[in-house]
Amino acid sequence: MKSILFLLLFVGVGFCQEVEVYVASWPIIEVGILLDGKPIGETPSHIKLKAGRYKFLAKKDGWIGEEREVVIEKEETSP
């Protein structure tokens, strides 16, 4: 089986109510994205999240998925 790698980029400043997250996959194919177990779309995608702890899962039939846990701090800024 082939493996999926995915990238999470945080855009914007955490002092705002929400932080924009860009989710992409490698190889560049449409991969299903689950956020806390709920489907939210496919890669590439932009989503807005408030401060908190989130679990992302990228998956596609016939591929090995990848899971990541992300914590967005209330006063965090993007790198």
VENQUIUR-V838042 format. One record per residue. N is the residue number from 1. PSI is psi in radians with two decimals (none if undefined). OMEGA is omega as a letter, one per 40 degrees, with the letter a starting at -180 (999 if undefined). D_FIRST is the distance of its C-alpha to the first C-alpha in whole Angstrom. Layout:
N,PSI,OMEGA,D_FIRST
N,PSI,OMEGA,D_FIRST
This chain:
1,2.63,i,0
2,2.65,a,4
3,2.60,i,7
4,2.32,i,10
5,2.46,i,13
6,2.70,a,16
7,2.34,i,20
8,2.09,i,23
9,2.30,i,26
10,2.19,a,30
11,2.28,i,32
12,-3.12,a,36
13,2.38,a,38
14,-0.16,i,38
15,-0.28,i,41
16,2.94,i,41
17,-0.58,a,40
18,2.69,i,36
19,2.35,i,34
20,2.30,a,32
21,2.23,i,28
22,2.19,a,26
23,2.14,i,22
24,2.87,i,20
25,2.76,i,16
26,2.18,e,14
27,2.88,a,13
28,1.56,i,16
29,2.86,i,15
30,2.07,a,17
31,2.37,i,15
32,2.42,i,17
33,2.25,i,19
34,2.38,i,20
35,2.02,a,23
36,0.70,i,25
37,-0.04,a,23
38,2.29,i,24
39,2.33,a,22
40,0.00,i,24
41,-2.77,a,23
42,2.79,i,20
43,2.62,e,19
44,2.66,a,22
45,2.62,i,24
46,2.27,i,27
47,2.72,i,29
48,2.30,a,32
49,2.56,i,32
50,2.98,i,35
51,2.45,i,35
52,-3.07,i,33
53,2.27,a,30
54,2.61,i,27
55,2.04,i,23
56,2.48,i,21
57,2.22,i,17
58,2.22,a,15
59,2.68,i,12
60,2.43,i,11
61,2.34,i,10
62,0.01,a,6
63,2.70,i,6
64,2.11,a,6
65,3.05,i,10
66,2.45,i,13
67,2.45,i,16
68,2.47,i,20
69,2.34,a,23
70,2.39,i,26
71,2.16,i,30
72,2.01,a,32
73,2.64,a,35
74,-0.65,a,38
75,0.45,a,40
76,2.51,i,37
77,2.75,a,37
78,2.62,i,34
79,none,999,33
